[in-house]
Amino acid sequence: MTFQHIFYIPAIFLLGFIFGILLSNNTGTASADDKVSVKKLGLVFVIFLIVFIITHTFTIPAGSKQVSMLLGGLEIFDKKPLFGSDAVYDHIQSFTEIGIHAYKRFTYTIDVIFPLSMLTFLHTFAKFTLQRLKLPKYFFKTVRLLPWIWFGFDMLENTTVYYILSEFPKQYPFVAGSLGWITVAKFVLLFLSLLVPASLLLFVRKQKMAD
C-alpha cells in the first residue's frame, strides 16, 4: 500500500457515505431556490470520477503510470513522499533522464487536470452543503475555502517538484526538504475538504429527523 492510498481509501469510503446521505429519503432534493441541486452535484461527481479512472487506471501519455514506468518503475513523490533533502535527491539520482522530462511534463498537464476536476467537485459539494444550514461567518468562509487551500497546496507541490527536477543536479536543500511536508499537508487538506462538509450534512440530516 502506497502513502497515497492511506488517504485515498478513507476518502472513497467517505464519498460513499456522502452520497448515501444525499440519496436517503431524509435528505430530500434541493428546492427550486437552491443553486446547487442533488442532480448537479451528482453530475459533477460523475465527471470527477471519470477523470479519476482515466488518469489513475490507464497508462495514458504523461499520466502517472507512464511517468513511473519511464522513471524505471520508481514512484512519483505524491505516491511516495520523502522527508529530508538527502532522501529526495537520492531518489532523483535514480531517475532516468527521459523519466525526468516526463515527470516535469506531468506536473503541468495530467497533474493539473485531475486536481481541477477534484476542485470542481469539492467546491460544488461545499456550496451544496453551505446552502442547507446556517453557520458563523468565519466557519462558513473556512468550509468554502478549504477546497481552494487544498488545490493551492497541490499546485505548490507540482511547482516544487518541477523546480527541483529542472535545477537538478544543482540542489536546494530547503526546497527539497519541504516537499514531503507539502504532500502530507495536501492530503490532510483533501480529507478535511471531504470530511467537514460530510459531517455538516449529517448534522442537517439529524436535525431534520429530530423535527
C-alpha positions as protocol buffer text, in pm:
chain_id: "A"
residue {
  index: 1
  type: MET
  ca { x: 0 y: 0 z: 0 }
}
residue {
  index: 2
  type: THR
  ca { x: 141 y: 338 z: -101 }
}
residue {
  index: 3
  type: PHE
  ca { x: 128 y: 652 z: 113 }
}
residue {
  index: 4
  type: GLN
  ca { x: -134 y: 790 z: -127 }
}
residue {
  index: 5
  type: HIS
  ca { x: -371 y: 501 z: -51 }
}
residue {
  index: 6
  type: ILE
  ca { x: -367 y: 587 z: 322 }
}
residue {
  index: 7
  type: PHE
  ca { x: -571 y: 895 z: 225 }
}
residue {
  index: 8
  type: TYR
  ca { x: -749 y: 778 z: -89 }
}
residue {
  index: 9
  type: ILE
  ca { x: -910 y: 465 z: 62 }
}
residue {
  index: 10
  type: PRO
  ca { x: -1079 y: 654 z: 353 }
}
residue {
  index: 11
  type: ALA
  ca { x: -1174 y: 927 z: 103 }
}
residue {
  index: 12
  type: ILE
  ca { x: -1352 y: 672 z: -118 }
}
residue {
  index: 13
  type: PHE
  ca { x: -1548 y: 538 z: 180 }
}
residue {
  index: 14
  type: LEU
  ca { x: -1629 y: 896 z: 278 }
}
residue {
  index: 15
  type: LEU
  ca { x: -1760 y: 970 z: -73 }
}
residue {
  index: 16
  type: GLY
  ca { x: -1984 y: 666 z: -46 }
}
residue {
  index: 17
  type: PHE
  ca { x: -2109 y: 792 z: 289 }
}
residue {
  index: 18
  type: ILE
  ca { x: -2177 y: 1136 z: 141 }
}
residue {
  index: 19
  type: PHE
  ca { x: -2391 y: 1000 z: -141 }
}
residue {
  index: 20
  type: GLY
  ca { x: -2566 y: 766 z: 98 }
}
residue {
  index: 21
  type: ILE
  ca { x: -2685 y: 1076 z: 280 }
}
residue {
  index: 22
  type: LEU
  ca { x: -2781 y: 1255 z: -40 }
}
residue {
  index: 23
  type: LEU
  ca { x: -2983 y: 964 z: -173 }
}
residue {
  index: 24
  type: SER
  ca { x: -3160 y: 888 z: 152 }
}
residue {
  index: 25
  type: ASN
  ca { x: -3521 y: 986 z: 190 }
}
residue {
  index: 26
  type: ASN
  ca { x: -3442 y: 1207 z: 486 }
}
residue {
  index: 27
  type: THR
  ca { x: -3214 y: 1437 z: 287 }
}
residue {
  index: 28
  type: GLY
  ca { x: -3458 y: 1502 z: 7 }
}
residue {
  index: 29
  type: THR
  ca { x: -3388 y: 1705 z: -303 }
}
residue {
  index: 30
  type: ALA
  ca { x: -3290 y: 2067 z: -333 }
}
residue {
  index: 31
  type: SER
  ca { x: -3559 y: 2327 z: -355 }
}
residue {
  index: 32
  type: ALA
  ca { x: -3606 y: 2549 z: -658 }
}
residue {
  index: 33
  type: ASP
  ca { x: -3429 y: 2830 z: -476 }
}
residue {
  index: 34
  type: ASP
  ca { x: -3111 y: 2629 z: -432 }
}
residue {
  index: 35
  type: LYS
  ca { x: -2838 y: 2699 z: -684 }
}
residue {
  index: 36
  type: VAL
  ca { x: -2684 y: 2354 z: -638 }
}
residue {
  index: 37
  type: SER
  ca { x: -2920 y: 2057 z: -664 }
}
residue {
  index: 38
  type: VAL
  ca { x: -2850 y: 1692 z: -584 }
}
residue {
  index: 39
  type: LYS
  ca { x: -2860 y: 1628 z: -960 }
}
residue {
  index: 40
  type: LYS
  ca { x: -2596 y: 1892 z: -1033 }
}
residue {
  index: 41
  type: LEU
  ca { x: -2372 y: 1768 z: -752 }
}
residue {
  index: 42
  type: GLY
  ca { x: -2409 y: 1412 z: -881 }
}
residue {
  index: 43
  type: LEU
  ca { x: -2316 y: 1520 z: -1234 }
}
residue {
  index: 44
  type: VAL
  ca { x: -2003 y: 1699 z: -1112 }
}
residue {
  index: 45
  type: PHE
  ca { x: -1909 y: 1390 z: -913 }
}
residue {
  index: 46
  type: VAL
  ca { x: -1954 y: 1162 z: -1217 }
}
residue {
  index: 47
  type: ILE
  ca { x: -1726 y: 1388 z: -1423 }
}
residue {
  index: 48
  type: PHE
  ca { x: -1465 y: 1381 z: -1146 }
}
residue {
  index: 49
  type: LEU
  ca { x: -1495 y: 1002 z: -1122 }
}
residue {
  index: 50
  type: ILE
  ca { x: -1442 y: 959 z: -1497 }
}
residue {
  index: 51
  type: VAL
  ca { x: -1131 y: 1179 z: -1486 }
}
residue {
  index: 52
  type: PHE
  ca { x: -1004 y: 985 z: -1183 }
}
residue {
  index: 53
  type: ILE
  ca { x: -1049 y: 648 z: -1355 }
}
residue {
  index: 54
  type: ILE
  ca { x: -882 y: 765 z: -1677 }
}
residue {
  index: 55
  type: THR
  ca { x: -584 y: 928 z: -1504 }
}
residue {
  index: 56
  type: HIS
  ca { x: -526 y: 664 z: -1234 }
}
residue {
  index: 57
  type: THR
  ca { x: -624 y: 336 z: -1403 }
}
residue {
  index: 58
  type: PHE
  ca { x: -497 y: 360 z: -1760 }
}
residue {
  index: 59
  type: THR
  ca { x: -145 y: 416 z: -1889 }
}
residue {
  index: 60
  type: ILE
  ca { x: -210 y: 741 z: -2072 }
}
residue {
  index: 61
  type: PRO
  ca { x: 52 y: 977 z: -2222 }
}
residue {
  index: 62
  type: ALA
  ca { x: 204 y: 1197 z: -1949 }
}
residue {
  index: 63
  type: GLY
  ca { x: 0 y: 1008 z: -1687 }
}
residue {
  index: 64
  type: SER
  ca { x: 136 y: 892 z: -1351 }
}
residue {
  index: 65
  type: LYS
  ca { x: 165 y: 529 z: -1461 }
}
residue {
  index: 66
  type: GLN
  ca { x: 364 y: 619 z: -1771 }
}
residue {
  index: 67
  type: VAL
  ca { x: 585 y: 854 z: -1569 }
}
residue {
  index: 68
  type: SER
  ca { x: 661 y: 583 z: -1313 }
}
residue {
  index: 69
  type: MET
  ca { x: 740 y: 342 z: -1596 }
}
residue {
  index: 70
  type: LEU
  ca { x: 980 y: 592 z: -1757 }
}
residue {
  index: 71
  type: LEU
  ca { x: 1140 y: 651 z: -1417 }
}
residue {
  index: 72
  type: GLY
  ca { x: 1240 y: 285 z: -1416 }
}
residue {
  index: 73
  type: GLY
  ca { x: 948 y: 172 z: -1202 }
}
residue {
  index: 74
  type: LEU
  ca { x: 1011 y: 429 z: -928 }
}
residue {
  index: 75
  type: GLU
  ca { x: 719 y: 606 z: -763 }
}
residue {
  index: 76
  type: ILE
  ca { x: 649 y: 976 z: -806 }
}
residue {
  index: 77
  type: PHE
  ca { x: 670 y: 1194 z: -497 }
}
residue {
  index: 78
  type: ASP
  ca { x: 298 y: 1226 z: -422 }
}
residue {
  index: 79
  type: LYS
  ca { x: 270 y: 846 z: -410 }
}
residue {
  index: 80
  type: LYS
  ca { x: 582 y: 802 z: -203 }
}
residue {
  index: 81
  type: PRO
  ca { x: 667 y: 1127 z: -19 }
}
residue {
  index: 82
  type: LEU
  ca { x: 1020 y: 1151 z: 113 }
}
residue {
  index: 83
  type: PHE
  ca { x: 1130 y: 1365 z: 406 }
}
residue {
  index: 84
  type: GLY
  ca { x: 1461 y: 1545 z: 405 }
}
residue {
  index: 85
  type: SER
  ca { x: 1654 y: 1682 z: 109 }
}
residue {
  index: 86
  type: ASP
  ca { x: 1904 y: 1394 z: 110 }
}
residue {
  index: 87
  type: ALA
  ca { x: 1625 y: 1139 z: 64 }
}
residue {
  index: 88
  type: VAL
  ca { x: 1468 y: 1347 z: -214 }
}
residue {
  index: 89
  type: TYR
  ca { x: 1789 y: 1388 z: -409 }
}
residue {
  index: 90
  type: ASP
  ca { x: 1892 y: 1025 z: -358 }
}
residue {
  index: 91
  type: HIS
  ca { x: 1559 y: 932 z: -517 }
}
residue {
  index: 92
  type: ILE
  ca { x: 1608 y: 1173 z: -808 }
}
residue {
  index: 93
  type: GLN
  ca { x: 1954 y: 1035 z: -877 }
}
residue {
  index: 94
  type: SER
  ca { x: 1788 y: 703 z: -959 }
}
residue {
  index: 95
  type: PHE
  ca { x: 1560 y: 865 z: -1221 }
}
residue {
  index: 96
  type: THR
  ca { x: 1629 y: 818 z: -1589 }
}
residue {
  index: 97
  type: GLU
  ca { x: 1677 y: 1131 z: -1800 }
}
residue {
  index: 98
  type: ILE
  ca { x: 1370 y: 1057 z: -2010 }
}
residue {
  index: 99
  type: GLY
  ca { x: 1177 y: 993 z: -1688 }
}
residue {
  index: 100
  type: ILE
  ca { x: 1272 y: 1336 z: -1552 }
}
residue {
  index: 101
  type: HIS
  ca { x: 1146 y: 1506 z: -1869 }
}
residue {
  index: 102
  type: ALA
  ca { x: 820 y: 1306 z: -1849 }
}
residue {
  index: 103
  type: TYR
  ca { x: 779 y: 1387 z: -1479 }
}
residue {
  index: 104
  type: LYS
  ca { x: 827 y: 1760 z: -1543 }
}
residue {
  index: 105
  type: ARG
  ca { x: 561 y: 1747 z: -1817 }
}
residue {
  index: 106
  type: PHE
  ca { x: 329 y: 1555 z: -1582 }
}
residue {
  index: 107
  type: THR
  ca { x: 339 y: 1838 z: -1324 }
}
residue {
  index: 108
  type: TYR
  ca { x: 174 y: 2087 z: -1561 }
}
residue {
  index: 109
  type: THR
  ca { x: -55 y: 1854 z: -1761 }
}
residue {
  index: 110
  type: ILE
  ca { x: -230 y: 1549 z: -1608 }
}
residue {
  index: 111
  type: ASP
  ca { x: -136 y: 1651 z: -1254 }
}
residue {
  index: 112
  type: VAL
  ca { x: -329 y: 1974 z: -1308 }
}
residue {
  index: 113
  type: ILE
  ca { x: -630 y: 1828 z: -1493 }
}
residue {
  index: 114
  type: PHE
  ca { x: -715 y: 1576 z: -1221 }
}
residue {
  index: 115
  type: PRO
  ca { x: -687 y: 1824 z: -929 }
}
residue {
  index: 116
  type: LEU
  ca { x: -905 y: 2070 z: -1124 }
}
residue {
  index: 117
  type: SER
  ca { x: -1177 y: 1805 z: -1158 }
}
residue {
  index: 118
  type: MET
  ca { x: -1145 y: 1730 z: -787 }
}
residue {
  index: 119
  type: LEU
  ca { x: -1156 y: 2101 z: -701 }
}
residue {
  index: 120
  type: THR
  ca { x: -1476 y: 2142 z: -905 }
}
residue {
  index: 121
  type: PHE
  ca { x: -1640 y: 1860 z: -711 }
}
residue {
  index: 122
  type: LEU
  ca { x: -1516 y: 1979 z: -369 }
}
residue {
  index: 123
  type: HIS
  ca { x: -1623 y: 2338 z: -438 }
}
residue {
  index: 124
  type: THR
  ca { x: -1967 y: 2225 z: -557 }
}
residue {
  index: 125
  type: PHE
  ca { x: -2006 y: 1994 z: -258 }
}
residue {
  index: 126
  type: ALA
  ca { x: -1910 y: 2269 z: -14 }
}
residue {
  index: 127
  type: LYS
  ca { x: -2155 y: 2509 z: -180 }
}
residue {
  index: 128
  type: PHE
  ca { x: -2428 y: 2243 z: -177 }
}
residue {
  index: 129
  type: THR
  ca { x: -2375 y: 2188 z: 197 }
}
residue {
  index: 130
  type: LEU
  ca { x: -2349 y: 2553 z: 296 }
}
residue {
  index: 131
  type: GLN
  ca { x: -2679 y: 2635 z: 124 }
}
residue {
  index: 132
  type: ARG
  ca { x: -2855 y: 2397 z: 361 }
}
residue {
  index: 133
  type: LEU
  ca { x: -2751 y: 2533 z: 700 }
}
residue {
  index: 134
  type: LYS
  ca { x: -2655 y: 2849 z: 881 }
}
residue {
  index: 135
  type: LEU
  ca { x: -2303 y: 2882 z: 1018 }
}
residue {
  index: 136
  type: PRO
  ca { x: -2098 y: 3155 z: 1185 }
}
residue {
  index: 137
  type: LYS
  ca { x: -1937 y: 3373 z: 920 }
}
residue {
  index: 138
  type: TYR
  ca { x: -1578 y: 3265 z: 990 }
}
residue {
  index: 139
  type: PHE
  ca { x: -1671 y: 2894 z: 981 }
}
residue {
  index: 140
  type: PHE
  ca { x: -1873 y: 2946 z: 664 }
}
residue {
  index: 141
  type: LYS
  ca { x: -1569 y: 3101 z: 495 }
}
residue {
  index: 142
  type: THR
  ca { x: -1342 y: 2822 z: 620 }
}
residue {
  index: 143
  type: VAL
  ca { x: -1562 y: 2548 z: 473 }
}
residue {
  index: 144
  type: ARG
  ca { x: -1587 y: 2735 z: 143 }
}
residue {
  index: 145
  type: LEU
  ca { x: -1212 y: 2799 z: 124 }
}
residue {
  index: 146
  type: LEU
  ca { x: -1089 y: 2451 z: 224 }
}
residue {
  index: 147
  type: PRO
  ca { x: -1103 y: 2307 z: -132 }
}
residue {
  index: 148
  type: TRP
  ca { x: -912 y: 2608 z: -267 }
}
residue {
  index: 149
  type: ILE
  ca { x: -645 y: 2581 z: 3 }
}
residue {
  index: 150
  type: TRP
  ca { x: -609 y: 2211 z: -81 }
}
residue {
  index: 151
  type: PHE
  ca { x: -575 y: 2297 z: -452 }
}
residue {
  index: 152
  type: GLY
  ca { x: -315 y: 2562 z: -367 }
}
residue {
  index: 153
  type: PHE
  ca { x: -103 y: 2305 z: -182 }
}
residue {
  index: 154
  type: ASP
  ca { x: -144 y: 2059 z: -470 }
}
residue {
  index: 155
  type: MET
  ca { x: -14 y: 2320 z: -716 }
}
residue {
  index: 156
  type: LEU
  ca { x: 263 y: 2416 z: -472 }
}
residue {
  index: 157
  type: GLU
  ca { x: 369 y: 2051 z: -469 }
}
residue {
  index: 158
  type: ASN
  ca { x: 372 y: 2044 z: -851 }
}
residue {
  index: 159
  type: THR
  ca { x: 573 y: 2366 z: -868 }
}
residue {
  index: 160
  type: THR
  ca { x: 823 y: 2237 z: -611 }
}
residue {
  index: 161
  type: VAL
  ca { x: 874 y: 1909 z: -797 }
}
residue {
  index: 162
  type: TYR
  ca { x: 913 y: 2089 z: -1130 }
}
residue {
  index: 163
  type: TYR
  ca { x: 1167 y: 2332 z: -984 }
}
residue {
  index: 164
  type: ILE
  ca { x: 1374 y: 2060 z: -817 }
}
residue {
  index: 165
  type: LEU
  ca { x: 1382 y: 1849 z: -1132 }
}
residue {
  index: 166
  type: SER
  ca { x: 1456 y: 2148 z: -1358 }
}
residue {
  index: 167
  type: GLU
  ca { x: 1751 y: 2260 z: -1145 }
}
residue {
  index: 168
  type: PHE
  ca { x: 1896 y: 1913 z: -1087 }
}
residue {
  index: 169
  type: PRO
  ca { x: 2187 y: 1831 z: -1040 }
}
residue {
  index: 170
  type: LYS
  ca { x: 2200 y: 2164 z: -858 }
}
residue {
  index: 171
  type: GLN
  ca { x: 2050 y: 2111 z: -515 }
}
residue {
  index: 172
  type: TYR
  ca { x: 1827 y: 2327 z: -297 }
}
residue {
  index: 173
  type: PRO
  ca { x: 1809 y: 2154 z: 45 }
}
residue {
  index: 174
  type: PHE
  ca { x: 1536 y: 2377 z: 191 }
}
residue {
  index: 175
  type: VAL
  ca { x: 1305 y: 2342 z: -110 }
}
residue {
  index: 176
  type: ALA
  ca { x: 1361 y: 1966 z: -140 }
}
residue {
  index: 177
  type: GLY
  ca { x: 1327 y: 1917 z: 236 }
}
residue {
  index: 178
  type: SER
  ca { x: 985 y: 2085 z: 236 }
}
residue {
  index: 179
  type: LEU
  ca { x: 842 y: 1860 z: -38 }
}
residue {
  index: 180
  type: GLY
  ca { x: 734 y: 1570 z: 185 }
}
residue {
  index: 181
  type: TRP
  ca { x: 555 y: 1802 z: 427 }
}
residue {
  index: 182
  type: ILE
  ca { x: 377 y: 1982 z: 144 }
}
residue {
  index: 183
  type: THR
  ca { x: 249 y: 1644 z: 22 }
}
residue {
  index: 184
  type: VAL
  ca { x: 126 y: 1548 z: 370 }
}
residue {
  index: 185
  type: ALA
  ca { x: -48 y: 1885 z: 410 }
}
residue {
  index: 186
  type: LYS
  ca { x: -210 y: 1839 z: 68 }
}
residue {
  index: 187
  type: PHE
  ca { x: -362 y: 1503 z: 160 }
}
residue {
  index: 188
  type: VAL
  ca { x: -477 y: 1623 z: 504 }
}
residue {
  index: 189
  type: LEU
  ca { x: -649 y: 1922 z: 342 }
}
residue {
  index: 190
  type: LEU
  ca { x: -809 y: 1694 z: 84 }
}
residue {
  index: 191
  type: PHE
  ca { x: -951 y: 1473 z: 358 }
}
residue {
  index: 192
  type: LEU
  ca { x: -1079 y: 1775 z: 554 }
}
residue {
  index: 193
  type: SER
  ca { x: -1240 y: 1916 z: 238 }
}
residue {
  index: 194
  type: LEU
  ca { x: -1449 y: 1598 z: 226 }
}
residue {
  index: 195
  type: LEU
  ca { x: -1494 y: 1529 z: 596 }
}
residue {
  index: 196
  type: VAL
  ca { x: -1612 y: 1874 z: 709 }
}
residue {
  index: 197
  type: PRO
  ca { x: -1900 y: 1914 z: 458 }
}
residue {
  index: 198
  type: ALA
  ca { x: -1997 y: 1547 z: 506 }
}
residue {
  index: 199
  type: SER
  ca { x: -2016 y: 1598 z: 883 }
}
residue {
  index: 200
  type: LEU
  ca { x: -2227 y: 1910 z: 835 }
}
residue {
  index: 201
  type: LEU
  ca { x: -2463 y: 1722 z: 601 }
}
residue {
  index: 202
  type: LEU
  ca { x: -2501 y: 1451 z: 862 }
}
residue {
  index: 203
  type: PHE
  ca { x: -2585 y: 1720 z: 1117 }
}
residue {
  index: 204
  type: VAL
  ca { x: -2854 y: 1861 z: 886 }
}
residue {
  index: 205
  type: ARG
  ca { x: -2998 y: 1513 z: 836 }
}
residue {
  index: 206
  type: LYS
  ca { x: -3018 y: 1452 z: 1211 }
}
residue {
  index: 207
  type: GLN
  ca { x: -3184 y: 1790 z: 1261 }
}
residue {
  index: 208
  type: LYS
  ca { x: -3450 y: 1705 z: 1004 }
}
residue {
  index: 209
  type: MET
  ca { x: -3509 y: 1366 z: 1165 }
}
residue {
  index: 210
  type: ALA
  ca { x: -3544 y: 1534 z: 1505 }
}
residue {
  index: 211
  type: ASP
  ca { x: -3801 y: 1777 z: 1363 }
}
